[in-house]
Amino acid sequence: MAEIELNTKIFRKDNLDIVYSITGKKFLNGILHYKLKSENSEEIFLSEHAINDRFVTEAKHCEQPKNSVSRLFTKIIKNGYIIGKSNEK
């Protein structure tokens, strides 16, 4: 993965609701580390390997197809689901 630019938003893969911003970069022991900051946390440093393993950038997040729940709900709506009533006609 290419080096991530400052002020880029990244999302945790296991919880896409948690957003971090890259606020700094630093080489520690020859490994690139990123300084991350979220709305409700203090700044932390994580290695580029941890970032690549656990996070996805905003660009990659937007490229991903919608999740299966959304597709399922779309199919239900297309088949005539009306809120508060059953699908039976």
Secondary structure, DSSP 8 states (H G I E B T S, - for coil): -----TT-EEEETTEEEEEEEEEEEEEETTEEEEEEEETTS--EEEEHHHHHHHEEEHHHHHHS---HHHHHHHHHHHTT--TTS-S--
